[in-house]
Every structure is written in C-alpha cells, then in structure tokens.
Amino acid sequence: MSLLTPADLDGWYLPNRVVVAPTTRARVPGGVPGELQAAYYAQRASAGLVVTEGTWVSEKAVGFSAVPGVYTDAQVDGWRRVTDVVHALGGRIVLQLWHTGAVSHPDFFGGRPAGPSSVNPDEPVHLPSGRCPTGTPRELGVAEIRATVADYGTAAENARRAGFDGVEIAANGVYLLAQFLHPRLNRRTDAYGGSPANRRRLLTEVVEAAAAHGRVGVRLSPWWTGGLFTVDEALRAEYDELVAGLAADYLHLRGPDTGPDFAAFARYRELFDGLLIVNNGFDRETGDAVIDAGIADAVSYARHFVANPDLVTRFALDLPIAPADPATFYGGGAAGYVEQAAAVGC
C-alpha cells in the first residue's frame, strides 16, 4: 500500500490516503464562508479526505480572528456552497469543530473567557489588532459544560445540514477539550475533573453528541510541548486510556514536533481499531513508509497543501513540492490562498 492506494472505512470509500489537514487561514472576517472558501476547498478536492479549518461551534467558542462558525443559518448556507462544489468534484469533506475555551479574549464576546478552572493558560490570542496574552479565565459551571456539549451536538447537526460527510472534534493543542484533559489546566473536583476518567468526560460526551448526527473523527496531540500544555509521560499514559476507549470513526494524531516518529504513532495503532490518520513532518517518502509499515491508514498534510493544492497529482507524477510562504498563512485575500506564486510547478 501507499499514499495513492484507496482506503475503505466501513463503507466510506477514500480514493487515496492523502488528507488535507485542518489549517486556520483567517480569511473569513464575517464568520460566514464565501466564494473564496469554496474555491480554496475545491482546489484540494482530489485529496482522499479534506478536513476543514477549525470552525466555531457557538459564539462562546470564538478565540481567533476571521475564523468561520457553524451555528447560524447563514454559516450553514455558506458551508453548503463549499460542500456542494467539493462533492461535485468527487471529494469527501468533514468539518472540524473548534472551541478555544480559556485561550480567548473579552474582545470577542464582551466577557471573560471560560475554561475548566481559573488558571491562566498563558497562551497568545490572535485579535484583529494583533497578538495579545491571555488572562485568567473563569471556571465553567456544570450547566455551562452541558450547554457546551449541546453546542457540539447542534454544530454536528448543522454540519450534516450543510452537506458535510462528517465532523472532526478538535481536542488537540491548547484549546478547550485539551484544557479539560490536562491536570495543570483542569483543577476541578467535580465530575469533570480530578481523575483521568473525569477529565476526559467532556470529550467523551462531545463525541457522543456529535456521533448522533453522523461520522465523527477526533484530533489529539499526545506529544504537545510548550508551557502548561506540555504532555509528559504520565499524561501520555492517560491518552492511552482515552484512545483505547474512543468511540470515533477515525483518530487524527498530530505527531512529535521533531518529525515523524513511527514508534510514537505505533503506540496508538495498537489501541485504536478505526481509521488512523497521522500528521506532522511527513513528505511523500515517509508518508508511504508509515502506511506500508501498517502503522497508519492515511497521512495529513498542512503546509504542503497550502502551497500545492494539487498535492495528490504532484505525488502521483513525482513533481517538485513548492514551499509554503509563512507570510500568507493568516489573513489577507486570494494571494497565497487560492492564488499561488508563479514559481509553483516549475
């Protein structure tokens, strides 16, 4: 097998194993996807699976400038235009559901952000005016947690209405669900804190709420490094338990920052029976290798797809891969988004 061979997930056919990773591009200033987003995802429809940029599940989830949502009818209609064109081109697309929790700012919704506990995550927030440090959040009440679970369920239902083939739950990085998983950020003593089982209760309930409306994937980052969110071996062992009991159709792992570590990914291959997608630092050769080794079912690419919308074709024809330009990653317009530099393809 290789990146260019098909995969079958319980009747869900993927023509290849090259996946578009969720990549925030900050080009939806009103929160409603438009023709620019339809063009962006259409260009990448040849991938075996497209995972969209993280998308807000409610107005209380917001924590990054110019990111789309899926909680209003206008947003659902905007996303329907995206899924229609991707499907017309033969693609498959899932919507990543996102909530930033404590890594947010009062400028987004007029009050203090909320997280599992009143602990400053000490992470930057991307405001329209630039980067700003986080403050100390307020602790979410149990009723608010239950409302948040309901928001995820509604978002998954809205994604189905918009024509998506499923949703991916963003539980990676430094955001709400990862905050609940981490004992440095989650110091609760109720049903959503304390023991490892209690700290993962929110994620479990979110997955269950979303699964009522179709296919569900989960993205995790068990090797995260940096500040309060660093995952040590003790917490990584808790991730083992989480993955072993995960009731999801696929698992999407962001790997070690040092590059592909097949042994690290193999740890979770043994624990999860569904489709396993791996990410971070892969090229064509290492992507083929991790699949050939039976460790992963598919590989997702972020920067490569940013600069090479036709990445699958480039892999198939052994064409050069253009480098991405970090200056065009966030914000702006068509340049570096749906319009690539003239040198691409040379």
RASUL-V182122 format. One record per helix or strand. SS is the DSSP state (alpha for helix, beta for strand). FROM is the first residue (numbers start at 1). LEN is the number of residues. If there is no record, write none. Layout:
((SS | FROM | LEN) (SS | FROM | LEN))
//
This chain:
((beta | 7 | 3) (beta | 12 | 3) (beta | 18 | 3) (alpha | 35 | 9) (beta | 49 | 8) (alpha | 59 | 3) (beta | 64 | 1) (beta | 69 | 1) (alpha | 73 | 16) (beta | 93 | 6) (alpha | 106 | 4) (beta | 114 | 2) (beta | 124 | 4) (beta | 130 | 4) (beta | 138 | 2) (alpha | 142 | 20) (beta | 167 | 4) (alpha | 176 | 6) (alpha | 196 | 4) (alpha | 201 | 11) (beta | 216 | 5) (alpha | 227 | 3) (alpha | 233 | 12) (beta | 250 | 5) (alpha | 262 | 8) (beta | 275 | 5) (alpha | 284 | 9) (beta | 298 | 4) (alpha | 303 | 5) (alpha | 311 | 7) (alpha | 326 | 3) (beta | 335 | 1) (beta | 339 | 1))
//
